[in-house]
Amino acid sequence: MKKLTREFYCRDVLQVAPDLIGKVLVRNLNGQVLRHRIVEAEAYRGEEDDACHARFGKTNRNSVMYNAGGCAYVYLIYGMYWMFNIVTGPGGDPQAVLIRGVDAYPGPGKLTRALAIDKSFYGEDLVTSGRIWIESCAEQPALLLTPRIGIGYAGEPWKSIAWRYILDPRG
């Protein structure tokens, strides 16, 4: 397996998000290399998406979302859970994929706690990093599509759009 390239990430979030399912999230944690298959992700597509952090424009919190794809967007929710997102697109159009779960850690908070992902990863370049990256896999697995979770505030049509991608356990 090899690291994903900048070209992979610099595509539209609706292409990158489903393509991340089945890929391998790699974390070098104090010299121990941990590999976990990505099994769930959600797409957030720019300022027009009322569920996206960029819906009100560029801020200190979301500024990394305006970069070219391939860097990490990490933020804290509820004062206790770090969320790990991957910026996508060519830059200037804020898009990101929330990694909601990997094989051993279902749930974005469990994932970041287990892999010690915190604010220090904000802006980390996944193409060049030695701490965290994503590797390719041989096959593109079957997916389930559902609406995103926890975005009722966004209203319609945003809360009902099926931009949550899940590895189909049936294969």
C-alpha positions in Angstrom: 0.0 0.0 0.0 1.1 3.6 -0.6 0.2 7.0 0.6 -2.6 8.8 -1.3 -1.4 11.6 -3.5 -2.3 15.3 -3.5 -4.3 14.6 -6.7 -6.6 12.2 -4.8 -7.5 14.9 -2.3 -7.8 17.8 -4.7 -11.1 16.4 -6.1 -14.6 17.4 -5.1 -15.7 16.1 -1.7 -18.5 14.0 -3.2 -15.8 12.0 -5.1 -13.2 11.8 -2.3 -15.6 10.9 0.6 -16.9 7.6 -0.9 -13.4 6.8 -2.2 -12.0 7.0 1.3 -14.1 4.1 2.5 -11.9 1.0 2.6 -8.7 3.0 2.6 -6.3 2.7 5.5 -5.8 5.4 8.1 -2.2 5.2 9.3 -1.0 6.7 12.6 2.6 6.7 13.7 2.1 6.9 17.5 5.5 7.2 19.2 7.1 4.8 16.7 4.3 2.3 16.7 2.6 2.3 13.3 -1.2 1.7 13.6 -3.3 0.9 10.6 -7.1 1.0 10.5 -9.6 0.6 7.6 -11.9 3.6 7.2 -15.5 2.4 7.5 -17.6 5.6 7.8 -17.3 9.2 6.5 -19.4 12.2 5.8 -19.0 14.9 3.2 -19.4 18.6 3.9 -19.5 20.7 0.7 -18.6 24.4 1.0 -20.3 27.6 1.9 -23.6 26.6 0.3 -23.9 23.5 2.6 -25.8 24.7 5.7 -24.3 21.8 7.7 -20.7 22.8 6.8 -18.5 24.8 9.1 -17.8 27.2 6.2 -21.5 28.2 5.8 -20.8 31.6 7.3 -17.5 32.1 5.4 -13.9 31.9 6.4 -13.1 32.1 10.2 -10.0 31.3 12.3 -11.6 27.9 13.1 -12.3 26.8 9.6 -9.6 28.6 7.6 -7.7 25.4 6.8 -10.8 24.2 4.8 -9.9 26.9 2.2 -6.6 25.2 1.5 -6.0 22.7 -1.3 -7.0 19.1 -0.4 -4.9 16.8 1.6 -4.6 18.5 5.0 -6.3 17.8 8.3 -9.1 19.9 9.7 -9.4 19.1 13.4 -11.8 20.8 15.8 -13.2 20.2 19.3 -16.9 19.5 20.0 -18.7 19.5 23.3 -15.4 20.6 24.9 -14.1 17.0 24.9 -14.1 15.3 21.5 -11.7 16.1 18.7 -13.1 15.6 15.2 -10.7 14.5 12.4 -11.6 15.8 8.9 -9.8 15.8 5.6 -9.8 18.9 3.4 -10.7 18.2 -0.2 -10.9 20.2 -3.5 -8.4 22.5 -5.3 -8.4 25.2 -2.7 -10.6 28.3 -2.2 -13.8 26.2 -2.0 -14.1 24.9 1.6 -14.9 21.1 1.5 -14.0 18.4 4.0 -14.7 14.8 4.9 -15.4 13.9 8.5 -13.9 10.5 9.3 -16.7 9.0 11.5 -15.1 5.6 12.1 -12.5 3.0 11.4 -12.7 -0.8 11.8 -11.7 -0.9 15.5 -13.2 2.5 16.6 -16.7 3.3 15.5 -17.4 6.9 16.2 -15.3 10.0 15.6 -14.6 10.7 19.2 -13.5 7.2 19.9 -11.3 7.2 16.8 -9.4 10.4 17.8 -9.0 9.4 21.4 -7.6 5.9 20.5 -5.2 7.4 17.9 -4.2 10.5 20.0 -5.4 13.0 17.4 -5.8 16.4 18.8 -5.5 20.1 17.9 -1.8 19.6 17.1 -2.9 17.9 13.9 -4.8 21.0 12.6 -3.4 21.7 9.1 -1.3 18.6 9.0 -0.4 17.6 5.5 -1.5 14.0 5.0 0.6 13.7 1.8 3.9 14.5 3.6 3.3 13.8 7.3 5.2 11.1 9.2 2.6 11.2 11.9 -0.6 10.5 10.0 -1.6 9.6 6.5 -3.9 7.5 4.4 -2.9 4.5 2.2 -4.6 3.0 -0.8 -6.2 -0.4 -0.8 -6.7 -2.9 -3.6 -10.5 -2.9 -3.9 -13.3 -0.4 -3.8 -15.8 -1.9 -1.3 -19.6 -1.7 -1.5 -21.1 1.3 0.3 -24.3 2.3 2.0 -25.4 5.9 1.8 -27.5 7.6 4.5 -28.1 11.2 5.6 -25.4 12.8 7.8 -25.8 12.6 11.6 -26.4 15.4 14.1 -27.1 18.2 11.7 -30.8 18.9 12.3 -29.9 22.6 12.7 -29.1 22.7 9.0 -32.7 22.2 7.8 -33.8 20.8 4.5 -32.5 19.7 2.1 -29.1 19.5 3.9 -30.2 17.3 6.8 -31.7 14.7 4.4 -29.0 14.5 1.7 -27.3 11.1 1.7 -23.7 12.3 2.1 -22.8 9.8 4.8 -20.8 6.8 3.4 -20.6 3.5 5.3 -18.8 0.3 4.4 -21.5 -2.2 3.6 -21.0 -5.1 6.0 -22.6 -7.5 3.5 -19.7 -6.9 1.2 
